[in-house]
Amino acid sequence: MAVEAFADHSQPDAHAHADGPVTVRLAHRAADVAPVWAALEAGNIESPGQNSAFTRAWVEALGIAEADQFYLTAEIDGAAVALLPLWRRHKHGVRMLTWFPGPHVGCNAPLVDATRLARLGSVGRAALWSAMLQELSGADLIYLKSVPQLSVEGIDIFAELGESIAAETLYRAQFASWDEANTTQRSKSRRKHDRQQGERLEALGQVEFEELRGTPETMPVLDTLFRQRAARFVEMGVSDPFTEPGIRAFYESTLDPARGVDVRFHVLRLDGEIVALRYNIAHGNRLFCLISSMSADPSIQTGSPGKQCLLRVMQTIFEAGWRVFDMGAGFTDEKRHWCNIQIPVRQHYVPLTPAGTIAARTHLGWQLLRQRIKSSKTVMEMVKAVRGRMLRAKSASVPAED
């Protein structure tokens, strides 16, 4: 039987707000914080990384030890106000606490009662985070990647959470109906262009589109997704994040209904073959697109299958009652066409030891350098070209399977 690790740190003087004392608990098993998690997850979430079923599947697929799972909760007068689910990892000699899914989600954030957090005031929020984090041990640094800048009645509720640096932008389409989305985002010329692309695609064969619930029967669809993405990563000159140990097993596990992860595929076929595809996580009235892919077959590119797939996705989901389609961080042409909501995301750092302070400063400096590189189109093209040559050389050196 696993040994339970559970600490209770009451902080009666954590802040001066009239709400009352803060009670902080640290657990190393998700089951120990299940009631708090359920209470905070009942409303809208900002990321699949805040979903308990998603996190449990991640932990099991990657075989994360209990000692490296940190679930930090805070309650005010017995009411849940915040949850931080963190994974302790060792990197370059630094013990780092960070989000479980990392870059596999577009953003991530503490799961909070946003209204109550805003009501605490700046001093109260700073005291809350201090009460939650001050007794953490066994790590050097808390690194919270891609935290959205969320405002409640004009209040930036995560501003007091450690030091932060601006990173990417999160893109979402948020509409009350397909008619609103269509009218707002598609000009007359845009509709004409989409229609012409659709006609070119239909001239190539029979076009079919469907939404599929994630089940074991949809495993071939997932296989196609990873195969198409792998080819795209080589073309882009970047490493394939889905080849890391445990990652493929995680995505496969989400197709098991017993896991409780609500997966939706959007599939575009041409003569029965998948030519464009999206993997989404559903929660409430929101869909989070985690992975998209498209066939690299040059003979069908004239029909723009990726854009045609997304057009059908938008029409399908907003007609079906979904209200937010999260397309993740980082600018793309398709996000420019469809997303009417842009949310800045930041990297947050909370050093816990002197080694963590050095690591935070080093990483922050690297982030600034990356931003400068990305801002230069010439330098970025050179980096992509070098990466692409390295990946293609590596791929060519791997013996083909029988």
Sequence and secondary structure as in RCSB ss.txt:
>XXXX:A:sequence
MAVEAFADHSQPDAHAHADGPVTVRLAHRAADVAPVWAALEAGNIESPGQNSAFTRAWVEALGIAEADQFYLTAE
IDGAAVALLPLWRRHKHGVRMLTWFPGPHVGCNAPLVDATRLARLGSVGRAALWSAMLQELSGADLIYLKSVPQL
SVEGIDIFAELGESIAAETLYRAQFASWDEANTTQRSKSRRKHDRQQGERLEALGQVEFEELRGTPETMPVLDTL
FRQRAARFVEMGVSDPFTEPGIRAFYESTLDPARGVDVRFHVLRLDGEIVALRYNIAHGNRLFCLISSMSADPSI
QTGSPGKQCLLRVMQTIFEAGWRVFDMGAGFTDEKRHWCNIQIPVRQHYVPLTPAGTIAARTHLGWQLLRQRIKS
SKTVMEMVKAVRGRMLRAKSASVPAED
>XXXX:A:secstr
     EEEEEETTS   TT  EEEEEESSGGGGHHHHHHHHTS  S GGG HHHHHHHHHHHT  GGGEEEEEEE
ETTEEEEEEEEEEEEETTEEEEE SSGGGSS    EE HHHHHHTHHHHHHHHHHHHHTT  S SEEEEEEEE  
EETTEETTTTSSEEEEEEEEEEEE SSHHHHHHHH  HHHHHHHHHHHHHHHTTS EEEEEEE  GGGHHHHHHH
HHHHHHHHHHHT   GGGSTTHHHHHHHTTSGGG   EEEEEEEETTEEEEEEEEEEETTEEEEEEEEE   GGG
GGG HHHHHHHHHHHHHHHTT  EEEEEES  HHHHHH  EEEEEEEEEEE SHHHHHHHHHHHHHHHHHHHHHH
 HHHHHHHHHHHHHHHHHHHHHS    
